[in-house]
Amino acid sequence: MKNLIAATLGLSLAACVTINIYFPAAAAEKAADQIIDKVLQIQKAAPDKEKP
């Protein structure tokens, strides 16, 4: 029973640990801009087939 309580307490304590990962905002913004540009190019290249 003591082992179960110790294991539960240990897991609960380990679950509270937060790991912060540095993610550069400039790189994320640059990647987002590239994705947006690709999507816009695809939309411009696709012909409109359903115009009345």
Phi, psi and omega in degrees: 000320179295325179294322179294317179295317179295319179294317179296317179295318179296317178293322179295319179293319180293329180289340182275352181284130179251132177252119179265126179252129179282119178236110185296125183294325181295320179292322178294320180293321179296317179296320179296319178297320179295319179295317179298317179298318179296319180295317180294323178294321178295319180293323179289325183284334182284125179286147177279111184269338188249043175272131180285000000 
